[in-house]
Amino acid sequence: MSDTTDPGVGTQAFPSTPKVPSAPSKPIKVPRRSGGGNWLFRLAAAWLIFIISVTILFAIFGDALPLLSDPTLKDASAIKQGPSWEHPFGTATFGQDVLSRVVEGGKISLFVATVVTAIGIFVGGAMGLLAGYYRGWVDTVVRLLVNTTLSIPALLLVIFIVAVRSQSLANVIFAVTLLAIPALARIVRASTLQVADREYVKAAEVLGAKRSSILIREVLPNVMPTLISFAFLTTGIILVAESTLSFLGLSVEAPTITWGSIISEGRISFAETPHMVFLPALVLFLTVLSLNFVGDQLLKRYDIKEAAIG
């Protein structure tokens, strides 16, 4: 039997690739995520902890705390004074300590924002969960209520409710809550629509689990990060809304004070007491900014797409 192998085909036709000497092994450097926002996040969280702690301590112990005095005390010898060691935020029109008034006003402002956000999370979150998971006529009804409420100018709606009813803490909370519920319901609905289409939810449905059980055990825990993140943003919005009402004289009545009413009072004699406007406004600004920054960082951490909230 003759050899049919082509002499041109062989090891000479396909010479082996020369071995390239391997470079000495070096540890692979994994690029680290930029931590530029970490220190800002810590500052924002520290400010929120500080302002809430001071407010709670003042509510419990009152004027026994250092640097604080009775915010309604009128000292004729210290009328309209600028910041000093004795009065770090200066004094008001009738000699009241502005720092004490800011802390006192923070009790109402933060209380309103916290209660409204909690109600909005409970009611609006439940509406969004039901609409996003059950869909059908439930989704249609919820969307109709949400879109109808959001189509009304927010400030006009709140002013109308407070004007028709009385200027009380309960009515202010009720009016501002009507703004928080539809916004949170819309956000939770968008997040629920995404979670409801995931594999583990579909698998639970195929296995015959009750839809109510799936909603509580599978959908709700995965929607909570979205809800918590937007809770911080909502609290900041409510603070601004309540302060706006107070500034316009449509929030709680005197002698109860809030941050907005302190700023409004200082506006009357702004030329003489600019500290009555700038310092309370600075506290309000830092608080809202911190709430927004913490909420924004949580949104990025949980990779929540704002484009899905439509």
C-alpha positions in Angstrom: 0.0 0.0 0.0 1.5 3.2 -1.1 1.9 6.2 1.2 -0.6 8.8 0.1 0.5 11.4 2.6 1.4 14.6 0.9 4.9 15.4 1.7 4.1 19.0 1.8 1.7 18.5 4.6 3.3 17.8 8.0 5.0 19.3 10.8 7.1 21.5 8.5 4.0 22.9 6.8 2.5 24.0 10.2 5.5 24.9 12.4 4.8 25.1 16.0 4.2 28.6 17.4 7.2 29.6 19.4 6.5 30.0 23.1 6.5 33.5 24.4 8.1 33.8 27.8 5.3 34.6 30.3 5.6 37.8 32.2 6.1 37.5 35.9 2.7 37.2 37.6 1.5 40.4 39.3 -1.6 40.9 41.4 -4.5 42.2 39.3 -5.6 45.5 40.5 -9.4 45.8 40.6 -10.4 49.3 40.0 -12.1 50.7 43.1 -15.3 52.6 42.9 -15.0 56.3 43.4 -15.7 57.2 47.0 -16.0 60.9 46.3 -19.6 60.9 47.6 -19.0 58.8 50.7 -17.8 61.7 52.9 -20.7 63.8 51.7 -23.1 61.0 52.6 -21.5 60.7 56.0 -21.8 64.5 56.5 -25.5 64.4 55.4 -26.3 61.5 57.7 -24.4 63.1 60.6 -26.4 66.3 60.2 -29.7 64.5 60.1 -28.8 62.5 63.3 -27.7 65.7 64.9 -30.8 67.8 64.1 -33.1 64.9 65.1 -31.2 64.2 68.3 -31.3 67.9 69.4 -35.0 68.1 68.6 -35.8 65.0 70.6 -33.6 66.1 73.5 -35.2 69.5 73.6 -38.7 68.0 73.4 -37.9 65.8 76.5 -35.7 68.0 78.6 -36.8 71.5 77.5 -34.7 74.5 78.5 -32.5 72.5 80.8 -30.1 71.9 78.0 -27.1 74.3 77.6 -27.3 77.1 75.1 -31.1 76.9 75.0 -33.6 79.0 76.8 -37.4 79.5 76.8 -38.1 80.5 73.1 -41.0 82.6 74.3 -39.1 84.5 77.0 -38.9 88.2 76.3 -35.7 89.9 77.4 -36.0 93.7 76.9 -32.2 94.1 77.4 -31.5 91.8 74.4 -33.8 92.9 71.7 -32.7 92.3 68.0 -29.1 91.4 68.9 -26.8 89.6 66.5 -25.2 86.3 67.2 -23.0 86.2 70.3 -21.7 83.6 72.8 -24.8 84.0 74.9 -27.1 83.8 72.0 -25.4 81.9 69.1 -28.2 82.7 66.7 -28.9 86.1 68.1 -32.2 87.4 69.5 -35.6 88.1 67.9 -37.8 91.1 67.8 -39.0 90.8 71.4 -35.7 89.4 72.8 -36.4 85.7 72.3 -33.4 83.5 71.7 -33.4 82.6 68.0 -31.6 79.3 68.5 -34.2 78.1 71.0 -36.9 79.2 68.6 -35.3 77.2 65.8 -35.1 74.1 67.9 -38.7 74.6 69.1 -39.9 75.2 65.5 -38.0 72.1 64.4 -40.2 70.0 66.6 -43.3 70.9 64.6 -41.7 71.0 61.2 -39.9 67.6 61.6 -43.0 66.1 63.2 -45.2 67.1 60.3 -42.7 65.8 57.8 -42.2 62.5 59.6 -45.9 61.8 60.1 -46.9 62.7 56.6 -44.1 60.6 55.1 -45.1 57.6 57.3 -48.8 57.9 56.3 -47.7 58.3 52.6 -45.6 55.2 52.8 -48.3 53.2 54.4 -51.2 54.3 52.2 -49.4 55.2 49.0 -47.2 52.2 49.3 -50.2 49.9 49.7 -51.9 51.5 46.7 -48.8 51.1 44.5 -48.3 47.5 45.5 -51.8 46.5 44.8 -51.9 48.3 41.5 -48.5 47.1 40.3 -49.1 43.4 41.2 -52.8 42.7 40.6 -53.1 45.2 37.7 -56.4 45.1 35.9 -59.2 47.2 37.4 -57.2 47.8 40.5 -54.4 49.4 38.5 -56.9 51.4 36.6 -58.6 52.8 39.7 -55.3 53.6 41.5 -53.9 55.3 38.4 -57.1 57.4 38.0 -56.9 58.6 41.6 -53.2 59.3 41.4 -53.3 61.2 38.1 -56.4 63.2 39.2 -54.7 64.3 42.4 -51.4 65.1 40.8 -53.1 67.2 38.1 -54.3 69.7 40.8 -51.7 72.4 41.6 -50.2 71.2 44.9 -49.8 74.5 46.7 -53.4 75.6 45.7 -54.8 72.3 46.9 -53.1 72.6 50.3 -54.0 76.3 50.7 -57.7 75.5 49.8 -57.9 72.6 52.4 -56.3 74.7 55.2 -58.4 77.7 54.3 -61.7 75.8 54.3 -60.9 73.9 57.4 -59.1 75.4 60.4 -55.4 76.2 60.8 -54.5 73.3 63.1 -51.8 70.7 63.2 -54.1 67.9 62.2 -55.5 69.8 59.2 -52.0 70.7 58.0 -50.9 67.1 58.2 -54.1 66.0 56.4 -53.6 68.6 53.6 -49.9 67.8 53.0 -50.5 64.1 53.2 -52.7 64.4 50.1 -49.5 65.4 48.2 -47.4 62.6 49.5 -49.7 59.6 48.9 -50.1 59.9 45.1 -46.4 60.5 44.5 -45.3 57.5 46.6 -48.1 55.3 45.1 -46.8 56.1 41.6 -43.2 55.3 42.6 -44.1 52.0 44.3 -46.3 51.0 41.4 -43.5 51.4 38.9 -41.1 49.4 41.1 -43.7 46.7 41.7 -44.3 46.3 38.0 -40.6 45.5 37.6 -40.4 43.1 40.5 -43.6 41.3 39.6 -42.0 40.2 36.2 -38.9 38.6 37.8 -38.3 34.8 37.8 -38.7 34.1 41.5 -42.1 35.7 41.5 -43.2 33.7 38.4 -41.8 30.6 40.0 -43.8 31.1 43.1 -47.0 31.6 41.0 -46.3 28.4 39.1 -45.8 26.5 42.4 -49.3 27.5 43.4 -48.5 30.1 46.1 -51.3 32.5 47.0 -51.0 35.8 45.4 -51.4 37.6 48.7 -48.5 35.5 50.1 -46.3 36.3 47.0 -47.1 40.0 47.4 -46.0 40.1 51.0 -43.1 37.6 50.9 -41.6 38.2 47.5 -42.7 41.5 46.1 -42.8 43.8 49.2 -39.2 43.0 50.5 -37.8 43.9 47.0 -39.8 47.1 46.8 -38.8 48.3 50.2 -35.4 49.7 49.1 -37.2 51.9 46.6 -39.7 53.0 49.1 -37.1 53.8 51.8 -35.0 55.7 49.4 -37.8 57.9 48.2 -39.0 58.4 51.8 -36.0 60.6 52.5 -36.7 62.7 49.3 -40.4 62.9 50.3 -39.5 64.1 53.8 -37.5 66.9 52.3 -40.3 67.9 50.0 -42.8 67.9 52.9 -40.5 70.1 55.0 -40.4 72.7 52.2 -44.2 72.5 51.7 -44.9 72.9 55.4 -42.4 75.8 55.7 -44.0 77.5 52.7 -47.4 77.3 54.4 -46.0 78.6 57.6 -44.3 81.5 55.7 -47.6 82.4 54.2 -49.3 82.2 57.6 -51.4 79.1 56.7 -49.9 76.5 58.9 -50.3 76.1 62.7 -51.5 79.2 64.5 -49.4 81.2 67.0 -48.0 80.8 69.6 -46.9 77.5 67.9 -43.9 78.2 65.7 -42.2 76.4 62.8 -39.2 77.1 60.7 -41.3 78.8 58.1 -43.0 81.1 60.6 -39.6 82.1 62.2 -38.4 83.1 58.7 -41.6 85.0 58.1 -41.3 86.9 61.3 -37.7 87.9 60.5 -38.7 89.0 57.1 -40.7 91.9 58.6 -37.6 93.5 60.2 -35.0 92.0 57.8 -32.9 95.2 57.6 -32.4 95.1 61.4 -32.4 91.4 62.0 -31.1 89.5 59.0 -29.9 86.7 61.2 -33.6 85.8 62.0 -34.0 84.9 58.3 -30.6 83.6 57.3 -29.8 81.3 60.2 -33.2 79.5 60.4 -33.2 79.3 56.6 -29.7 77.8 56.7 -30.9 75.1 59.1 -33.9 74.3 56.9 -31.6 74.3 53.8 -29.1 71.9 55.3 -31.8 69.6 56.5 -33.5 69.4 53.2 -30.2 69.1 51.3 -29.1 66.2 53.6 -32.4 64.4 53.1 -32.1 64.7 49.3 -28.5 63.6 49.3 -29.1 60.6 51.5 -32.1 59.6 49.4 -30.1 60.1 46.2 -27.2 58.0 47.4 -29.6 55.2 48.4 -31.2 55.3 44.9 -27.8 54.9 43.4 -26.8 52.1 45.7 -30.0 50.1 44.9 -29.6 51.0 41.2 -33.2 52.4 41.0 -33.9 53.7 37.5 -35.7 57.0 37.6 -36.8 56.5 34.0 -39.0 53.6 35.1 -41.1 56.0 37.2 -43.4 57.1 34.4 
